[in-house]
Amino acid sequence: MKHLTIRNVPDELASALEREKNRRGESLNQTVIELLEQGLGVGTSRSNGLGRLGGTWSEDDYQRFEEATAVFERIDPELWR
């Protein structure tokens, strides 16, 4: 395992890390490792969280959405004079 030293940590970041450490009830080292893993997507697949929504609309949902948003496709000639 590698050792890592981080210098010149801004006070605001150090405070945020301390708060997160206390919230988790873990050591600062473990908290930083987990935050780095999470931020870099190590050990898991990175996701923006939208994948769980993909393919969840039924044909009826899609049709209702299309009908509700059709007005946005219309051009109002009065606005373009």
C-alpha positions in Angstrom: 0.0 0.0 0.0 1.1 3.5 -0.8 1.3 6.3 1.8 0.2 9.7 0.8 0.9 13.1 2.4 -1.2 16.1 1.4 0.1 19.5 2.2 -1.5 23.0 2.3 -5.0 21.7 2.9 -7.2 24.8 2.9 -8.9 25.5 6.3 -12.4 25.2 4.8 -11.6 21.8 3.3 -9.9 20.6 6.6 -13.0 21.6 8.5 -15.3 19.9 6.0 -13.3 16.7 6.3 -13.4 16.9 10.1 -17.2 17.2 10.0 -17.5 14.3 7.7 -15.2 12.2 9.8 -17.3 12.9 12.8 -20.5 12.2 10.9 -19.2 8.8 9.8 -17.6 8.0 13.1 -14.5 6.9 11.3 -10.9 7.9 11.3 -9.8 10.8 9.1 -7.7 8.5 7.1 -10.6 6.1 6.4 -12.9 9.0 5.6 -10.5 10.5 3.1 -9.9 7.0 1.4 -13.7 6.4 1.1 -14.3 9.9 -0.3 -11.5 9.5 -2.8 -12.8 6.1 -3.9 -16.3 7.5 -4.2 -15.2 10.6 -6.2 -13.0 8.6 -8.5 -15.4 5.7 -9.0 -12.9 3.2 -7.6 -14.4 -0.1 -6.6 -17.8 0.7 -8.1 -19.1 1.8 -11.4 -19.5 5.6 -11.7 -23.0 6.8 -12.3 -24.9 10.0 -12.4 -27.9 8.2 -10.9 -30.0 8.5 -14.0 -29.5 4.9 -15.2 -32.1 3.7 -12.8 -34.7 5.8 -14.7 -33.8 4.6 -18.2 -36.4 2.5 -19.9 -39.0 3.0 -17.1 -41.6 4.8 -19.2 -44.5 2.8 -20.6 -45.8 3.6 -24.0 -48.7 5.4 -22.3 -46.3 7.5 -20.2 -44.4 8.4 -23.4 -47.6 9.4 -25.3 -48.8 11.6 -22.3 -45.4 13.3 -22.2 -45.4 14.0 -25.9 -48.9 15.4 -25.7 -48.0 17.6 -22.7 -44.9 19.0 -24.4 -46.2 19.4 -27.9 -47.0 23.0 -27.3 -43.2 23.7 -27.1 -42.8 22.6 -30.7 -45.3 25.2 -32.0 -44.0 28.5 -33.4 -45.9 31.6 -32.5 -45.7 33.9 -35.6 -46.5 36.9 -33.4 -43.3 36.4 -31.5 -41.2 36.5 -34.7 -42.5 39.8 -36.2 
